[in-house]
Amino acid sequence: MSSLLGPIRQLGYVVDDIEAGMKYWSEVMGVGPWFYNPRVPIEDYTFDGQSHEPYNSVALANSGEMQVELIQTRNDAPSMYRDFKNKDLRGLQHVAFWTTQFDADLAMMLARGFTVKMSGCVGANGRFVYFAEEHHPGTCIELSEVLGPKGTMFDLIRAASIDWDGSDPVRPFPDLSNL
């Protein structure tokens, strides 16, 4: 377990073809089922402190406690995903820590010298920040709040992966307003 913010809970991969990515991970790696959102509704999105309208597709699945995220950018809005691709990188772009004490953990990271590069919110109590500091080539840290519906959805995704038999490999995201 990381001594920084607890266990790493998610590995985020930037891909060119999310459908092919889900197929590979389910058929070759045996990871699934995948919960797919062709256009993630991100509110209050900022990159370098400026507001933008990103259009990203995301797929999530678990392998045990570890969540795998596939991300495909669909427009040229400024983002760390776009910058990663513009460096001709594909693959692991971030590791995410999940938190139920977002403000305190964010303050701790800022006090340690980390700087916010990208931020937004997915659902109530679903804030996230990506820190500018890169470690392994292109890989950065995400801090993701999991108090609200997003956290409930993550629990549902993990539960669906337990004893998954390979059937129904791609499923729609649950409606966050109903969680």
N, C-alpha and C positions, 0 to 999 in steps of 0.2 A: 504494500500500500504506500502511496505517496505521503510524505510527511508535510507536503504543501497544503493540500485541501482535502485530504482523504483519498479514497480510491479513484483512479481514473475510471470513468463510467462509460465513455463513448470514444470511438475512433471515427473520425470524419474523413471520408475519401472524396476527392473531387474527381469526377469522371466526365468523359465526353458523351457517353451513351448510357443513361441510367437504366434503360430497359435491359440492355446487354449486361450491365453490372449486376442487376438483380438476378438475371438468369445464371450468370457465372457463380455468384455467391450461393445461390440455392442449389444448383445442380452439381457444382464441383466441390464447394466448401461445405455443403450441407447446412447452411445457415438460412433460417427463415422461420415463419413466413415473413414476407416483406410487407410493410405498410407504406403505401405510396401516396404522395400528394403532388400532383403535377404543378401546382402553383401555391407555394406556402404563403399564407397571409401574414406578412411581417408588418407590425405597426411600429411607429417611432424609429424607423431605421436611420442610422447615421453611419457615415464612413468619413474618417478624419473630421468629425464634428459637423459635417454637412448632410442634410437630408437628401435621400434618393429613393427611387422606387425599384427595388430589385425584383426580378422574376426568376425564382429558383424552383426547381423540382427537387424533392427530397424523398428518399426511401429509408426506412428504419427497420432493423431486425436485431434480434439478440442472439448471441452465442454465450450461453450461461448468463452471468451477470453483466457481461460486456455488450454494449449496444454498438452496432455498426451503422453508420450513416453514410449514404451515398448522396452526393450533391451534384446537380448539373445546373449550370447557369444558363438562362434562356435569353438574357439581354446583356447589354454592355454596361449596366449600372456599376459604378465603382464598388468593388468589394475585394476582400482578401482572397476569395475564390477566383475572381477574374485575374487578380495579380499573380496568383499561383499558376494559373494556366498560361498567362503571358510570359512566364519564365520557362515555358515548355515543361512544366511539372504536371504530373498526374499522380494520384494515389493519396497517401496519408497527408492531409493538410492540417488537421488539428486533433488534439486530445481534449476531451471535455471533462470537467469536474462538475458534479451536480451539487446544488446547495439549497437548503431551506432557510439559510440566513444570508441572503444575497448582499444586503447592504454592508454587513460586517465583513464578509469575505472580500467584497470589492474594495472596501477601505483598507483591509490588510494587504491586498495585492498592490494597491497604489502606494501604500507606505513602503513596500518592498522594492519600489522603483519600476513596477510595471506600468504601462500606459495603454489606455483604451484606444483601439484603432477602429473597431466596428461594433455596433450595438443595435439592439432592437428588442421587440417583444412579440412573443407568439402566445396568444391567449392571456387571460388574467393570470397574474403572478407567474409569467413565463418570460421574464427578462433574460437577456443574454449579453455578454460582452466577449469580444475577442481581443486579446492583448497583442500589441504591436511586436513585441519581442519574439523573434523566431529562433528556434533551437535547431534541431535537425533540419536540413535544407527545406525551407518553406513551412515547417511545422510550427504551429503556435498553440497557445492555450486558450480554451473557451471556458468561461464560467457561466453556468446555465441554472437558472432558478427553476425549481421543480415543486413549488408549493401548490399551484393551481391545476387546471385541467391538463396542462402539458405533463405534469408529473403523474397524473392518473393515467394518461395515455401511455407514458413510458412503462408503467406497471402492467398495463394490458398487453403491450407488445412483448414484454419479458415473459408474461404468463403464457402467451400464445406459442412461444418458442419451446416451452417445456414439452418434451415428448412429441414434438412436431414430426409428422410422418411424411412430409414432402408434398402433401396435397394442398391445393389452393395456395400456391406460392406467392402470389401478389394480391394484396387486399387494399381497399381504400383506407386512408386515415380515418379514424373515428372522428366524428364531429365534436370539436372541442367545446362547443356551446352546450352539448348534452352531457358533458362529464362533470 
